[in-house]
Amino acid sequence: MHATAPSTTAATTQKRNLRWRVVDIVVAAVLGIATGVVFIFWNSVGYAWFVAADAVTPGLGGIAVGIWLLGGVLGGLVIRKPGAAVFVELLAATVSMLVGNQWAIETIYSGLAQGLGAELVFALFLYRRFGLLQAMLAGAAAGVGAWTLELFTSGNLQKSPEFLALYLGTLVVSGAILAGLVGWLLVRAIAATGALNRFAAGQDVAQRV
């Protein structure tokens, strides 16, 4: 009896806490803006990597995309509320677009598609599990979201099955590692400083120390 009580209580608490607080909105906004700054840097460095890899083998450029998928993973892991992954990824994309990049308004569409991909994974786990597995799956799903959108916005629907398969594979791997694994490590590093003490993400790390 006593062994099952804590998990039941935790599940009930998790259900009660799915409503956004003011601090959730503020921190999600900070995460979105900070990730947007990372995107601005990656718009040149990452894009150069993308072009170079694609020149070697068309479709291989997907290995560089993972960093652009980071916002959804961070939002989901830190805020742990419905809509957090979409909010952070979309805000980061908006920051990237407003500063100026080569994709203009399509950046917003990408942010939405990628955020929805990550959001779906956290939703499938009912916003109760936020480990490394969930982070990597969210990053991979964000990659699938990007791939799906680009079938229409980038004309990829007209390209060969070989290109589409390779591009999807590299997007999934890049998303899982550069967004999922890196995002999970970043959240743990930030939580270790005490900056996330008001969030379950910070409390999880504190309990393991």
C-alpha positions, -999 to +999 in steps of 0.1 A: +000+000+000+027+025+010+048+018-021+021+028-045+008+059-027+036+083-039+032+075-076-006+080-073-001+113-056+025+124-082+002+116-110-026+135-095-003+165-089+009+163-125-027+165-137-034+195-115-003+213-127-010+212-164-024+248-162+002+274-172+015+297-144+029+332-150+064+319-143+059+293-170+050+320-196+080+341-185+105+312-186+091+299-219+095+333-234+131+335-222+138+301-236+123+310-269+143+342-272+176+326-261+170+297-286+162+323-313+196+338-307+212+303-312+192+300-344+206+333-357+241+319-352+231+286-368+215+303-398+250+309-411+272+282-396+246+254-398+234+264-432+270+262-445+273+227-431+239+218-446+250+230-481+284+212-478+268+179-467+241+181-494+268+187-520+284+154-511+251+135-513+217+151-518+197+146-486+227+144-463+223+180-454+197+169-428+225+162-404+229+199-398+192+206-390+190+194-354+200+226-338+170+243-354+148+218-337+161+226-302+134+249-290+106+224-289+126+200-269+137+226-244+102+240-240+088+205-234+115+194-209+114+226-188+078+238-188+062+203-190+028+217-200+006+214-231+018+238-258+052+245-244+071+228-272+052+247-299+054+280-280+092+279-275+100+266-310+077+291-327+090+321-306+126+311-314+117+309-351+100+343-349+131+359-334+152+343-361+129+357-388+127+392-373+164+396-372+166+385-408+174+352-425+173+336-459+139+319-454+117+349-443+081+339-434+088+302-441+108+303-408+075+307-390+059+277-408+090+257-399+089+266-363+052+256-361+058+222-378+088+214-358+072+225-325+042+203-333+064+173-339+080+176-305+047+185-288+032+153-301+058+131-283+053+148-250+015+146-254+018+108-262+035+104-228+007+125-213+032+152-201+044+128-174+077+115-187+106+138-195+137+116-196+164+112-223+142+089-243+114+114-245+138+142-254+154+122-282+120+111-295+108+147-294+138+159-314+134+131-339+096+139-343+105+176-348+127+164-377+097+145-391+077+177-388+104+196-407+105+169-434+068+169-439+065+206-442+094+208-468+076+183-490+054+213-499+074+245-491+107+234-506+093+213-535+107+181-520+076+162-531+090+163-566+123+147-556+134+111-558+124+085-532+161+080-525+166+117-516+134+117-494+145+086-475+180+098-469+168+133-459+143+119-435+168+096-420+194+123-414+167+147-400+156+121-375+191+113-364+201+150-362+170+158-343+175+130-319+211+140-312+215+177-317+180+186-304+171+157-281+204+147-265+218+182-265+186+197-252+184+171-224+220+178-214+214+216-215+183+214-192+203+193-167+231+218-168+208+248-163+189+229-135+222+222-117+227+259-113+194+262-094+178+284-121+150+259-125+142+252-089+106+263-094+101+237-120+099+199-119+129+198-142+150+215-116+136+194-088+144+162-107+181+171-109+182+183-073+169+149-061+196+130-080+225+151-065 
